[in-house]
Amino acid sequence: MKFLLINPVIAKGRAPAYFPLGLGYIAQVLLDNGHTVEVLDINAYRPPEEEVVQRIREAEFDAAGITGMVTEFAAVRRLSGLVKEFHPDAPVILGGGLPTAFPRQVLEKTQADISVVGEGEVTIKELAESLSGRRPIQEVKGIWYKDGGSVRMTEPRGLIGDLDTLPFPARDLFPVDRYIQNPVTYLRMFDKNIVSLNMVSSRGCPYRCAYCFHGLWKHRFRGRSADNIVAEMKLLRDTYGVNGIFFMDDTFTLDRKRLLALCDRLIEEELGIIWVASARVNLVDPEVLGKMRAAGCRVITYGIESGSQQILDEMRKGVKVEQARQAVLDTWEAGILPIGFLMIGMFGETRQTVEETVRFCNETGIVSGFSFVTPFPGTELYTRALEVGKIRPGEEDELLERWSEWGDEILVNLSDFTDAELKSLRREAQIRILWGNWLWKARLYIRVLGFRNAARETIRYILKSLRIGKFT
C-alpha cells in the first residue's frame, strides 16, 4: 500500500525545532512491512495554504495518516477534509494525543475514518493488513473507526514491552535539515552553532500529576537499553552531523540503574555529543548529576511548577519544595544548567503562593516564565474542572477549537482571580524572577555557560520577553 503521512503545523509562532518522532516511527514500521511512504511535513516547511492543497491533490496514495495533539484539532480537521475532497476513497487515519484523548469526537467532527489510541507502531502494521484486505478491522486492537453511520471501538491494545524492538524513526523521509536549522534553545546556549535533533530513550511515567496527559505512553515506565540508545545517537552523528540531543522522555532519570549504565557507555564512547533531558527533583542526587555531566549532559529540565507546597499538593506532584530546592542547587553545583517550568493559576492559587514561587526562584537561581495552568482533556485536572463547573456543559466543543492557545492564554481559569488579575500577577512575578538576586544568578550562569554565552543568552532572553509582552 501507499501511505501519505501528514505532519500539521505545531506552534505557529515558533520555528520547527522538534522532529516528529511519532510519524517517524510509524513511517519506518510501514517501510519495514513492505509499504510505500510519502511524507508531507507542513510543520517543517510552513508552506502557504494553496501549496498544501496542491500537494494533497496531486499526491498518489491508498491511505493517509495525520498526527495531532489536542492543540492541533483545527488543523487536523482541515487536513482530513482536504484528503477526502481529493481522494474520497482513501481512508484517513488519525494518531497521536488528539485521537487518544477524543477518539469518538474527532471521528464525529472531522472526515477522518479511523482513530488510533495510544502507541501506534504495532497498530499501524495490523491496520495496514486490514486495509489491504488481509485482516478484519474488528481484529485490530486499539482503534475507533467509522462503520456506516456509527462509530465503533475495538479491544484496547497493550503497551509495547520491549522498546528495543522498535526500529529507529525514518528520518530520511523528512526534511531533517529544517529541524537542524532550528536547534534546541537550551543547547544553543552552549554552542550557537549546535546541530541538534530530538529522540526518546524511554516511554511512560508512573507519577500521576493532575495536569499531565498519559494517554499515549501510560504510567508504566519502559526504557530502551544503553546499547540501543547509543546506536541511535551514533547514527544521528554520522548521518546528520548531530552534536546535540534533546531527550524528550517523560522522566529520563526514573530508572537509576539504566541511567548510570547509559552514562557509562557515553563516557566510554566519547561521542562528542552534549544533551538535555528531563528529570524529577526527587530522582537526582550529586552522584547521578556528576555522572550525567561527565556523559555530556549540559541541561536538565525540571517541572518545578510552583514554590508553594500547597499548590504542589493540589497538583498531586508528589514532591516537597525542599526536594526541588536541593535538586536545583545540586544541578548548578554539578555544572549543569537547571531549567525550571512554572505554572500559575492552579486551584487555590493566591498572592501568597505566587510569592512563595518567586522566592523559590530567587533563592535557587531559576529564571523562568509562567504558563497558565491548563486542564487538558484526559487529565485529572480536566475531570475536576468539569466537576466544579470551571468547564460548563457545551464548552468542551468550543475548547477543542482553542487548545492551540494554551500556555500564554487563559483557556480555563481555575483560580479565584479574574483573568486580568491573573495576567497582571504573572507579569509582576516574572519581572521579579528575572531581576531578583540578579548578580548571584549571573554568576551561576557564567559558571555553567561561560561569560560570552551567558551574556548573549541573557540579552536574547530579555529582548524576547519584551517583544512578546511578558515583562511590559
C-alpha positions as CSV (number, residue, x, y, z in Angstrom):
1,M,0.0,0.0,0.0
2,K,1.0,3.6,-0.5
3,F,0.7,5.9,2.6
4,L,0.8,9.6,2.8
5,L,1.8,10.8,6.3
6,I,1.0,14.4,7.2
7,N,2.5,16.5,10.0
8,P,0.5,19.6,10.7
9,V,1.9,22.9,12.0
10,I,2.8,22.9,15.7
11,A,3.0,26.2,17.5
12,K,2.6,28.7,14.6
13,G,4.7,31.4,16.3
14,R,7.7,29.2,16.8
15,A,10.2,27.8,14.4
16,P,10.0,24.0,13.8
17,A,12.6,22.7,16.3
18,Y,11.4,19.2,17.2
19,F,11.4,16.3,14.7
20,P,8.0,14.5,14.6
21,L,9.2,11.3,16.2
22,G,5.8,9.6,16.2
23,L,5.4,9.8,12.5
24,G,9.0,8.8,12.0
25,Y,8.4,5.6,13.9
26,I,5.2,4.9,12.0
27,A,6.9,5.6,8.7
28,Q,9.7,3.1,9.4
29,V,7.3,0.4,10.6
30,L,5.4,0.8,7.3
31,L,8.5,0.6,5.2
32,D,9.7,-2.5,7.1
33,N,6.4,-4.2,6.2
34,G,6.8,-3.5,2.5
35,H,4.6,-0.4,2.1
36,T,5.5,2.8,0.3
37,V,5.5,6.0,2.3
38,E,5.4,9.7,1.3
39,V,5.6,12.5,3.9
40,L,4.0,15.9,3.8
41,D,5.7,17.8,6.7
42,I,3.8,21.0,6.8
43,N,5.3,21.9,10.2
44,A,8.8,21.9,8.8
45,Y,8.2,24.0,5.6
46,R,5.2,26.1,6.7
47,P,4.1,26.4,3.1
48,P,1.1,28.6,2.0
49,E,-2.3,27.0,2.0
50,E,-2.5,26.8,-1.7
51,E,0.7,24.7,-1.8
52,V,-0.7,22.3,0.8
53,V,-3.9,21.9,-1.2
54,Q,-1.9,21.2,-4.4
55,R,0.4,18.7,-2.7
56,I,-2.5,16.7,-1.3
57,R,-4.5,16.9,-4.6
58,E,-1.5,15.7,-6.7
59,A,-0.3,13.0,-4.2
60,E,-0.9,9.3,-5.0
61,F,-1.7,7.1,-2.0
62,D,-4.1,4.5,-0.8
63,A,-4.4,5.8,2.8
64,A,-3.4,8.9,4.7
65,G,-2.2,9.2,8.3
66,I,-2.3,12.5,10.2
67,T,-0.7,13.1,13.6
68,G,-2.0,15.6,16.0
69,M,-2.0,16.8,19.6
70,V,-5.1,18.2,21.3
71,T,-3.8,21.7,20.4
72,E,-4.0,20.8,16.7
73,F,-7.6,19.9,16.3
74,A,-8.5,22.7,13.8
75,A,-5.5,21.7,11.6
76,V,-6.4,18.0,11.7
77,R,-10.0,18.7,10.8
78,R,-8.9,20.9,7.8
79,L,-6.4,18.4,6.6
80,S,-8.7,15.4,6.8
81,G,-11.2,17.3,4.9
82,L,-8.7,18.1,2.1
83,V,-7.7,14.5,1.8
84,K,-11.3,13.4,1.5
85,E,-12.1,16.2,-1.0
86,F,-9.4,15.0,-3.5
87,H,-9.2,11.3,-2.5
88,P,-12.7,10.3,-1.3
89,D,-11.9,6.6,-1.3
90,A,-8.7,6.8,0.7
91,P,-9.1,6.1,4.5
92,V,-7.8,8.8,6.8
93,I,-6.1,7.6,10.0
94,L,-5.5,9.8,13.0
95,G,-2.8,9.2,15.5
96,G,-1.3,11.0,18.5
97,G,-2.6,12.7,21.6
98,L,-5.7,14.2,19.9
99,P,-7.4,10.9,18.8
100,T,-6.2,9.2,22.0
101,A,-8.0,11.8,24.1
102,F,-11.0,12.2,21.9
103,P,-11.3,9.0,19.7
104,R,-15.0,9.3,19.1
105,Q,-15.3,13.1,18.9
106,V,-12.6,13.5,16.2
107,L,-14.3,10.9,14.0
108,E,-17.7,12.7,14.5
109,K,-16.3,16.2,13.9
110,T,-13.8,15.5,11.1
111,Q,-13.8,13.5,7.9
112,A,-11.3,11.0,9.3
113,D,-12.2,7.3,9.3
114,I,-10.0,5.8,12.0
115,S,-8.6,6.9,15.4
116,V,-5.5,5.1,16.7
117,V,-5.5,5.2,20.5
118,G,-2.1,5.1,22.3
119,E,1.1,3.8,20.8
120,G,0.7,3.2,17.1
121,E,3.6,1.2,15.9
122,V,2.0,-2.3,16.2
123,T,-1.5,-0.9,15.5
124,I,-0.4,0.6,12.1
125,K,1.1,-2.7,11.0
126,E,-2.1,-4.5,11.6
127,L,-4.2,-1.7,10.3
128,A,-2.3,-1.8,7.0
129,E,-3.1,-5.5,6.8
130,S,-6.7,-4.8,7.4
131,L,-6.9,-2.0,4.7
132,S,-5.2,-4.5,2.3
133,G,-8.0,-7.0,2.9
134,R,-5.9,-9.4,4.9
135,R,-7.4,-8.9,8.4
136,P,-10.9,-7.9,9.6
137,I,-10.8,-4.4,11.0
138,Q,-12.6,-5.6,14.1
139,E,-9.5,-7.7,15.0
140,V,-7.2,-4.6,15.0
141,K,-6.8,-3.6,18.7
142,G,-6.6,0.0,19.8
143,I,-8.7,1.8,17.3
144,W,-12.1,3.5,16.8
145,Y,-13.5,3.5,13.3
146,K,-16.5,4.6,11.3
147,D,-18.9,1.9,10.3
148,G,-21.6,3.4,8.1
149,G,-23.3,6.0,10.3
150,S,-21.9,4.6,13.5
151,V,-18.6,4.8,15.4
152,R,-17.2,1.6,16.8
153,M,-14.2,0.7,19.0
154,T,-12.1,-2.4,19.2
155,E,-10.4,-4.0,22.2
156,P,-7.7,-1.8,23.8
157,R,-4.1,-2.5,22.8
158,G,-1.5,-3.3,25.5
159,L,1.8,-1.4,25.7
160,I,4.9,-2.3,23.8
161,G,7.0,-4.1,26.3
162,D,10.5,-4.0,24.8
163,L,11.2,-0.7,23.1
164,D,14.5,-2.0,21.7
165,T,12.3,-4.0,19.2
166,L,11.2,-0.8,17.6
167,P,13.1,0.5,14.5
168,F,14.7,3.9,14.6
169,P,12.5,6.7,13.1
170,A,12.7,7.0,9.3
171,R,14.2,10.5,9.5
172,D,15.5,10.3,5.9
173,L,11.9,10.7,4.6
174,F,11.6,14.0,6.4
175,P,13.2,17.4,5.8
176,V,15.6,16.9,8.7
177,D,17.6,20.0,7.6
178,R,14.7,22.2,8.6
179,Y,14.8,20.9,12.2
180,I,18.6,21.1,12.4
181,Q,18.4,24.8,11.3
182,N,16.4,25.5,14.4
183,P,18.4,23.8,17.2
184,V,17.1,23.3,20.7
185,T,17.4,26.6,22.5
186,Y,18.9,25.1,25.7
187,L,21.8,23.5,23.7
188,R,22.4,26.7,21.7
189,M,23.3,28.4,24.9
190,F,26.5,26.4,25.0
191,D,27.2,26.5,21.3
192,K,25.5,28.8,18.9
193,N,26.4,26.5,16.0
194,I,25.0,23.4,17.6
195,V,23.5,20.8,15.3
196,S,20.7,19.1,17.3
197,L,17.9,16.7,17.0
198,N,15.4,15.1,19.5
199,M,14.9,11.5,20.4
200,V,13.3,9.4,23.2
201,S,15.1,6.8,25.4
202,S,12.0,5.7,27.3
203,R,8.2,5.9,27.5
204,G,5.8,6.2,30.4
205,C,5.8,7.8,33.8
206,P,4.4,6.2,37.0
207,Y,3.7,9.5,38.6
208,R,0.2,10.9,38.5
209,C,0.5,14.7,38.4
210,A,-3.0,16.1,38.0
211,Y,-2.1,18.2,34.9
212,C,-0.3,15.5,32.9
213,F,-1.8,13.6,30.0
214,H,-0.6,9.9,29.9
215,G,-2.9,8.6,27.3
216,L,-0.1,7.8,24.8
217,W,2.6,6.2,26.9
218,K,0.6,5.4,30.0
219,H,2.1,5.1,33.5
220,R,4.3,2.0,33.1
221,F,7.9,3.1,32.6
222,R,9.7,1.3,29.8
223,G,13.3,2.2,29.0
224,R,15.5,1.4,26.0
225,S,18.8,-0.2,26.6
226,A,22.0,1.8,26.8
227,D,23.3,0.0,23.7
228,N,20.2,0.8,21.7
229,I,20.2,4.5,22.7
230,V,23.9,4.9,21.9
231,A,23.4,3.2,18.5
232,E,20.8,5.8,17.5
233,M,23.0,8.7,18.8
234,K,25.9,7.4,16.7
235,L,23.5,7.2,13.7
236,L,22.4,10.8,14.1
237,R,26.0,12.0,14.5
238,D,27.3,10.1,11.5
239,T,24.3,10.8,9.2
240,Y,23.5,14.4,10.0
241,G,26.5,15.7,11.9
242,V,24.5,16.0,15.1
243,N,26.4,17.0,18.2
244,G,23.4,17.8,20.4
245,I,20.5,15.7,21.5
246,F,17.2,16.6,23.3
247,F,15.8,13.6,25.1
248,M,12.0,14.1,25.1
249,D,11.3,11.4,27.7
250,D,8.6,11.9,30.3
251,T,11.1,11.2,33.0
252,F,14.6,10.4,31.8
253,T,16.0,9.8,35.2
254,L,13.4,7.3,36.5
255,D,15.5,4.1,36.3
256,R,18.7,4.9,38.1
257,K,20.5,1.7,37.1
258,R,19.7,2.3,33.4
259,L,20.7,5.9,33.6
260,L,24.1,5.1,35.1
261,A,24.7,2.4,32.6
262,L,23.9,4.8,29.8
263,C,26.2,7.5,31.2
264,D,29.0,4.9,31.5
265,R,28.5,4.0,27.8
266,L,28.5,7.6,26.7
267,I,31.7,8.3,28.7
268,E,33.3,5.2,27.2
269,E,32.2,6.1,23.6
270,E,33.3,9.7,23.7
271,L,30.7,10.6,21.0
272,G,31.3,14.4,21.2
273,I,27.6,14.9,21.8
274,I,26.1,17.2,24.5
275,W,22.5,16.6,25.6
276,V,19.5,17.8,27.6
277,A,17.0,15.7,29.4
278,S,14.1,16.0,31.8
279,A,14.1,14.9,35.5
280,R,12.1,14.9,38.6
281,V,13.6,16.7,41.6
282,N,13.2,13.6,43.7
283,L,15.1,11.4,41.3
284,V,18.5,13.2,41.2
285,D,21.4,13.4,43.6
286,P,25.1,14.6,43.4
287,E,26.3,11.2,42.2
288,V,23.8,10.9,39.4
289,L,24.3,14.5,38.4
290,G,28.1,14.2,38.3
291,K,27.8,11.1,36.1
292,M,25.4,12.9,33.8
293,R,27.7,15.9,33.4
294,A,30.6,13.6,32.6
295,A,28.5,11.8,30.0
296,G,27.6,15.1,28.1
297,C,24.5,16.4,29.9
298,R,24.5,20.2,29.9
299,V,20.9,21.0,30.7
300,I,18.2,19.3,32.9
301,T,14.6,20.5,32.7
302,Y,12.6,20.2,35.9
303,G,8.8,20.6,36.2
304,I,9.1,22.8,39.3
305,E,5.6,24.2,38.7
306,S,5.4,26.1,42.0
307,G,7.4,27.0,45.0
308,S,4.3,26.5,47.2
309,Q,3.8,23.2,48.9
310,Q,0.1,23.9,48.9
311,I,0.0,24.2,45.2
312,L,2.3,21.2,44.6
313,D,-0.1,19.1,46.7
314,E,-3.1,20.4,44.7
315,M,-1.2,19.3,41.6
316,R,-0.6,15.8,43.0
317,K,3.1,16.4,42.2
318,G,4.4,14.0,44.8
319,V,7.4,16.1,45.8
320,K,8.4,18.6,48.5
321,V,9.6,22.1,47.9
322,E,12.8,21.3,49.8
323,Q,13.5,18.5,47.4
324,A,13.1,20.8,44.5
325,R,15.4,23.4,46.1
326,Q,18.1,20.9,46.8
327,A,17.9,19.3,43.3
328,V,18.3,22.7,41.6
329,L,21.3,23.7,43.8
330,D,22.9,20.3,43.2
331,T,22.4,20.7,39.5
332,W,24.2,24.1,39.5
333,E,27.0,22.5,41.6
334,A,27.4,19.7,39.0
335,G,28.0,22.2,36.3
336,I,24.6,21.5,34.6
337,L,22.1,24.3,33.7
338,P,18.8,23.7,35.5
339,I,15.7,24.9,33.6
340,G,12.5,25.1,35.6
341,F,9.0,25.1,34.2
342,L,6.4,27.1,36.3
343,M,2.6,27.3,36.2
344,I,0.3,29.9,37.6
345,G,-3.5,29.8,38.2
346,M,-4.0,26.4,39.9
347,F,-6.9,25.7,42.2
348,G,-6.1,27.5,45.4
349,E,-3.6,29.9,43.9
350,T,-3.2,33.1,46.0
351,R,-0.8,36.0,46.1
352,Q,1.0,34.2,48.9
353,T,1.5,31.0,46.9
354,V,2.8,33.1,43.9
355,E,5.1,34.9,46.3
356,E,6.5,31.6,47.5
357,T,7.3,30.6,43.9
358,V,9.1,33.9,43.3
359,R,11.1,33.4,46.5
360,F,11.9,29.9,45.4
361,C,13.3,31.0,42.1
362,N,15.3,33.8,43.6
363,E,16.8,31.5,46.1
364,T,17.8,28.8,43.7
365,G,18.8,30.8,40.6
366,I,16.0,29.5,38.4
367,V,14.9,32.1,35.8
368,S,11.6,31.0,34.2
369,G,8.3,32.3,32.9
370,F,4.9,31.0,33.9
371,S,2.5,29.2,31.7
372,F,-1.2,29.4,32.8
373,V,-2.4,26.1,34.3
374,T,-4.5,24.4,31.6
375,P,-6.7,21.4,32.3
376,F,-6.1,19.3,29.2
377,P,-8.5,16.5,28.2
378,G,-7.7,13.2,29.6
379,T,-6.1,14.6,32.8
380,E,-7.4,14.6,36.4
381,L,-7.4,18.4,36.2
382,Y,-9.8,18.3,33.3
383,T,-12.2,16.0,35.2
384,R,-12.0,18.2,38.3
385,A,-12.7,21.3,36.2
386,L,-15.8,19.7,34.8
387,E,-17.0,18.6,38.2
388,V,-16.7,22.0,39.8
389,G,-18.2,23.9,36.8
390,K,-15.0,25.6,35.6
391,I,-15.8,23.9,32.3
392,R,-19.5,24.1,31.7
393,P,-21.7,21.8,29.6
394,G,-21.4,22.8,25.9
395,E,-17.9,24.4,26.4
396,E,-16.0,21.2,25.6
397,D,-16.6,21.6,21.8
398,E,-15.6,25.3,21.9
399,L,-12.4,24.4,23.9
400,L,-11.5,21.8,21.3
401,E,-11.1,24.6,18.8
402,R,-9.0,26.7,21.2
403,W,-6.4,24.4,22.8
404,S,-3.7,25.7,20.5
405,E,-3.8,28.9,22.5
406,W,-2.8,27.2,25.8
407,G,0.1,28.4,28.0
408,D,0.0,32.1,27.1
409,E,-3.8,32.5,27.2
410,I,-6.2,31.6,29.9
411,L,-8.5,29.0,28.4
412,V,-10.0,27.8,31.7
413,N,-9.4,29.9,34.8
414,L,-9.2,27.5,37.8
415,S,-8.2,30.2,40.3
416,D,-10.3,32.8,42.2
417,F,-8.6,35.6,40.3
418,T,-10.2,37.3,37.3
419,D,-8.4,36.7,34.0
420,A,-7.0,40.3,34.1
421,E,-5.8,39.9,37.7
422,L,-4.1,36.6,36.9
423,K,-2.3,38.0,33.9
424,S,-1.1,41.0,35.9
425,L,0.1,38.8,38.7
426,R,2.0,36.6,36.3
427,R,3.7,39.6,34.7
428,E,4.7,41.1,38.0
429,A,6.1,37.7,39.2
430,Q,8.1,37.2,36.0
431,I,9.7,40.6,36.4
432,R,10.7,39.9,39.9
433,I,12.1,36.5,39.0
434,L,14.1,38.0,36.1
435,W,15.7,40.7,38.2
436,G,15.6,39.2,41.7
437,N,19.1,38.4,43.2
438,W,20.3,39.0,39.7
439,L,24.1,39.3,40.5
440,W,24.2,35.9,42.1
441,K,22.2,34.4,39.3
442,A,24.5,36.0,36.7
443,R,27.5,34.3,38.5
444,L,25.7,30.9,38.3
445,Y,25.0,31.3,34.6
446,I,28.6,32.4,33.9
447,R,29.9,29.5,35.8
448,V,28.0,27.0,33.8
449,L,27.8,28.7,30.4
450,G,30.9,30.8,30.3
451,F,30.8,34.6,30.2
452,R,30.2,35.1,26.5
453,N,27.4,32.6,26.2
454,A,25.8,33.8,29.4
455,A,25.8,37.4,28.2
456,R,24.5,36.5,24.8
457,E,21.6,34.4,26.1
458,T,20.7,36.9,28.8
459,I,20.3,39.7,26.2
460,R,18.4,37.4,23.9
461,Y,16.0,36.3,26.7
462,I,15.3,39.9,27.8
463,L,14.6,41.1,24.2
464,K,12.4,38.1,23.5
465,S,10.5,38.7,26.7
466,L,9.9,42.3,26.0
467,R,8.9,41.5,22.4
468,I,6.1,39.2,23.5
469,G,5.0,41.4,26.2
470,K,5.8,39.2,29.2
471,F,7.6,41.9,31.1
472,T,5.8,45.1,29.8
